[in-house]
């Protein structure tokens, strides 16, 4: 199963990258392939392509702000979570997504 996610926080420094790391750990523990795009102070890193998004089984936006290039997700089921929720409960967040796909 493939997961893609975008993480972004208001300052684009620590929490953006910490949330990405937590998602990687939680996905790895569940045997899921994951690609996480970060939209931080350095701009967009590890950018998701439209092909990445379409091929994914689970698509997540983890952000408390509007993300850049959101139109790439048009027509796809997307799960939205706050940065804090993923930082504190990344495994539970992924489990909720898995139950809905």
C-alpha positions as CSV (number, residue, x, y, z in Angstrom):
1,X,0.0,0.0,0.0
2,X,1.3,3.5,-0.9
3,X,0.9,6.6,1.1
4,X,1.7,10.2,0.1
5,X,1.6,13.2,2.4
6,X,2.4,16.9,2.5
7,X,3.5,18.5,5.7
8,X,3.5,22.2,6.4
9,X,3.4,24.4,9.4
10,X,3.1,28.2,9.8
11,X,6.8,28.8,10.4
12,X,8.0,26.0,8.2
13,X,10.9,25.0,10.4
14,X,10.7,22.2,13.0
15,X,7.2,20.9,13.0
16,X,7.0,20.4,9.2
17,X,10.0,18.1,9.3
18,X,9.1,16.4,12.6
19,X,5.7,15.5,11.3
20,X,7.3,14.0,8.2
21,X,9.7,12.0,10.3
22,X,6.8,10.7,12.5
23,X,4.9,9.6,9.4
24,X,7.9,7.8,8.0
25,X,8.3,5.9,11.3
26,X,4.7,5.0,11.6
27,X,4.4,3.9,7.9
28,X,7.6,1.8,8.2
29,X,6.2,0.0,11.3
30,X,3.1,-0.9,9.3
31,X,5.0,-2.0,6.2
32,X,3.6,0.9,4.1
33,X,5.6,2.7,1.4
34,X,5.5,6.4,2.0
35,X,6.6,9.6,0.3
36,X,6.3,12.9,2.2
37,X,6.6,16.3,0.6
38,X,7.6,19.1,3.0
39,X,6.7,22.7,2.5
40,X,8.9,24.5,4.9
41,X,11.2,27.5,5.1
42,X,13.4,26.0,2.4
43,X,10.4,25.7,0.0
44,X,9.0,22.5,-1.4
45,X,11.2,19.5,-0.8
46,X,10.7,15.9,-2.0
47,X,7.9,17.2,-4.2
48,X,5.0,14.9,-5.0
49,X,4.2,14.5,-8.7
50,X,0.7,14.1,-10.0
51,X,1.6,10.5,-10.8
52,X,2.7,10.0,-7.1
53,X,-0.6,11.3,-5.9
54,X,-2.8,9.4,-8.3
55,X,-1.0,6.1,-7.6
56,X,-1.3,6.4,-3.9
57,X,-3.8,4.5,-1.8
58,X,-3.8,7.1,0.9
59,X,-3.3,10.8,0.4
60,X,-2.7,13.1,3.4
61,X,-2.4,16.8,4.0
62,X,-0.9,17.5,7.4
63,X,-1.0,21.2,7.9
64,X,-2.5,24.0,9.8
65,X,-2.0,26.4,6.8
66,X,-3.0,26.4,3.2
67,X,-0.5,24.3,1.2
68,X,1.1,25.2,-2.1
69,X,-0.1,23.5,-5.3
70,X,-3.1,21.9,-3.6
71,X,-4.7,21.6,-7.0
72,X,-2.6,18.5,-7.7
73,X,-5.0,16.6,-5.3
74,X,-8.2,17.6,-7.2
75,X,-10.5,14.7,-7.7
76,X,-8.7,12.5,-5.1
77,X,-9.8,11.4,-1.7
78,X,-7.5,13.3,0.8
79,X,-7.3,13.0,4.5
80,X,-6.6,16.2,6.4
81,X,-4.8,16.3,9.8
82,X,-3.3,19.0,12.0
83,X,0.5,19.0,12.6
84,X,-0.1,18.4,16.3
85,X,-2.3,15.4,15.7
86,X,0.4,13.7,13.6
87,X,3.2,14.7,16.0
88,X,1.4,13.1,18.9
89,X,-0.4,10.2,17.2
90,X,1.1,9.4,13.8
91,X,0.3,5.7,14.1
92,X,-3.3,6.3,15.0
93,X,-3.7,8.7,12.2
94,X,-2.4,6.1,9.7
95,X,-4.7,3.5,11.2
96,X,-7.7,5.7,10.7
97,X,-6.8,6.2,7.1
98,X,-6.3,2.5,6.5
99,X,-9.8,1.8,7.9
100,X,-11.3,4.2,5.4
101,X,-9.7,2.9,2.2
